[in-house]
Amino acid sequence: MSRRPSIRDLELKLKAALLELKASKEMCDCLISERDDHETEIRSVIFMNTKLKGELAEMDVKCNDLTDQRDRLQVLVSEMDDCRNHYEQSLLQIQVLQEEVHTCNINMDKLQHELDLCRVNETVRLCDSLLDSTARLDNRKQYFFYSSSSKN
């Protein structure tokens, strides 16, 4: 017998090859479908990535704007603190000056009172002096009056 394959063997081999080809085709179709799904998913990811990059760029601009605003506000707060400190120092100086004015007013009142007392005392002395002078004049007048009456 020669080793020549029989038709039956060839048919079996052909059927097996067809089954294998069919399985390979199904596998190929499955892989093509997966590839298409993956390409769709990749396109979706690329789209989402592009969208997120745009949002990130917008957020970066907003962040920079907010940082600039924060910096300006910090400068304003610093200036306000300086003004507040200056204002508080001025208030303290005003308070010290008001206390000095109050003390000076008290001293002026005391000095005015002393001056008034001195004037009153001086007036009393002048009055006493006038009264003494008047009394001496009266005594002289009486003396002259009695002297002239006794001579007549």
C-alpha positions as CSV (number, residue, x, y, z in Angstrom):
1,M,0.0,0.0,0.0
2,S,1.2,3.3,-0.9
3,R,1.1,6.0,1.5
4,R,-1.1,8.0,-0.6
5,P,-3.8,9.6,1.4
6,S,-7.2,8.5,0.7
7,I,-10.0,10.8,-0.2
8,R,-11.6,10.2,3.1
9,D,-8.5,11.3,4.9
10,L,-8.2,14.3,2.7
11,E,-11.9,15.2,3.3
12,L,-11.3,14.9,7.0
13,K,-8.2,17.0,6.8
14,L,-10.1,19.5,4.7
15,K,-13.0,19.6,7.2
16,A,-10.5,20.0,10.0
17,A,-8.8,22.8,8.1
18,L,-12.2,24.4,7.4
19,L,-13.1,24.2,11.0
20,E,-9.8,25.7,12.0
21,L,-10.2,28.4,9.3
22,K,-13.7,29.1,10.6
23,A,-12.4,29.3,14.2
24,S,-9.6,31.6,13.0
25,K,-12.1,33.7,11.1
26,E,-14.3,33.9,14.2
27,M,-11.2,34.8,16.3
28,C,-10.2,37.4,13.7
29,D,-13.7,38.8,13.6
30,C,-13.7,38.9,17.4
31,L,-10.2,40.6,17.4
32,I,-11.4,43.1,14.8
33,S,-14.5,43.9,16.9
34,E,-12.3,44.4,20.0
35,R,-10.0,46.6,18.0
36,D,-12.9,48.7,16.8
37,D,-14.2,48.9,20.4
38,H,-10.7,49.9,21.6
39,E,-10.4,52.5,18.9
40,T,-13.8,53.9,19.9
41,E,-12.7,53.9,23.5
42,I,-9.4,55.6,22.6
43,R,-11.2,58.2,20.6
44,S,-13.5,58.8,23.6
45,V,-10.5,59.0,25.9
46,I,-8.7,61.4,23.5
47,F,-11.9,63.6,23.4
48,M,-12.2,63.5,27.2
49,N,-8.5,64.3,27.5
50,T,-8.9,67.3,25.1
51,K,-11.9,68.5,27.0
52,L,-10.1,68.1,30.4
53,K,-7.0,70.0,29.0
54,G,-9.3,72.8,28.0
55,E,-10.9,72.9,31.4
56,L,-7.5,72.7,33.0
57,A,-6.4,75.7,30.9
58,E,-9.5,77.7,32.0
59,M,-8.8,76.7,35.6
60,D,-5.2,77.8,35.3
61,V,-6.3,81.2,34.0
62,K,-8.8,81.5,36.8
63,C,-6.2,80.4,39.3
64,N,-3.7,83.0,38.0
65,D,-6.5,85.7,38.2
66,L,-7.3,84.7,41.7
67,T,-3.6,84.7,42.7
68,D,-3.3,88.2,41.3
69,Q,-6.5,89.3,43.2
70,R,-5.1,87.7,46.4
71,D,-1.8,89.5,46.0
72,R,-3.6,92.8,45.5
73,L,-5.8,92.2,48.5
74,Q,-2.8,91.3,50.6
75,V,-1.2,94.7,49.6
76,L,-4.5,96.4,50.5
77,V,-4.7,94.6,53.8
78,S,-1.1,95.5,54.6
79,E,-1.8,99.2,53.7
80,M,-5.0,99.0,55.9
81,D,-2.9,97.6,58.8
82,D,-0.4,100.4,58.4
83,C,-3.3,103.0,58.3
84,R,-4.9,101.4,61.4
85,N,-1.5,101.4,63.3
86,H,-1.0,105.1,62.3
87,Y,-4.6,105.9,63.4
88,E,-4.1,104.1,66.7
89,Q,-0.9,106.0,67.3
90,S,-2.6,109.2,66.5
91,L,-5.5,108.4,68.9
92,L,-3.0,107.7,71.6
93,Q,-1.2,111.0,70.9
94,I,-4.6,112.8,71.0
95,Q,-5.5,111.1,74.3
96,V,-2.1,112.2,75.8
97,L,-2.7,115.8,74.5
98,Q,-6.2,115.8,75.8
99,E,-4.9,114.8,79.2
100,E,-2.3,117.5,79.1
101,V,-4.9,120.1,78.1
102,H,-7.1,118.9,81.0
103,T,-4.1,119.2,83.4
104,C,-3.3,122.6,82.0
105,N,-7.0,123.7,82.4
106,I,-6.9,122.5,86.1
107,N,-3.6,124.4,86.6
108,M,-5.0,127.5,84.9
109,D,-8.1,127.3,87.1
110,K,-5.9,127.1,90.2
111,L,-3.7,129.9,89.0
112,Q,-6.8,132.0,88.2
113,H,-8.2,131.3,91.6
114,E,-4.9,132.3,93.2
115,L,-4.8,135.5,91.0
116,D,-8.4,136.3,92.0
117,L,-7.4,135.8,95.7
118,C,-4.4,138.0,95.2
119,R,-6.5,140.7,93.6
120,V,-9.1,140.4,96.4
121,N,-6.3,140.6,99.0
122,E,-4.8,143.6,97.2
123,T,-8.2,145.3,97.0
124,V,-8.7,144.6,100.7
125,R,-5.3,146.1,101.4
126,L,-6.1,149.1,99.3
127,C,-9.4,149.5,101.0
128,D,-7.7,149.1,104.4
129,S,-5.1,151.6,103.4
130,L,-7.8,154.0,102.2
131,L,-9.7,153.6,105.3
132,D,-6.6,154.2,107.4
133,S,-5.8,157.3,105.4
134,T,-9.4,158.5,105.6
135,A,-9.4,157.8,109.4
136,R,-6.1,159.8,109.7
137,L,-7.6,162.6,107.6
138,D,-10.7,162.6,109.8
139,N,-8.5,162.8,112.9
140,R,-6.6,165.7,111.4
141,K,-9.7,167.4,110.4
142,Q,-11.1,167.0,113.9
143,Y,-7.8,168.2,115.2
144,F,-7.8,171.2,113.0
145,F,-11.5,171.7,113.7
146,Y,-10.9,171.6,117.4
147,S,-7.8,173.6,117.2
148,S,-9.4,176.3,115.2
149,S,-12.5,176.4,117.4
150,S,-10.4,176.7,120.5
151,K,-8.5,179.7,119.1
152,N,-11.6,181.6,118.4
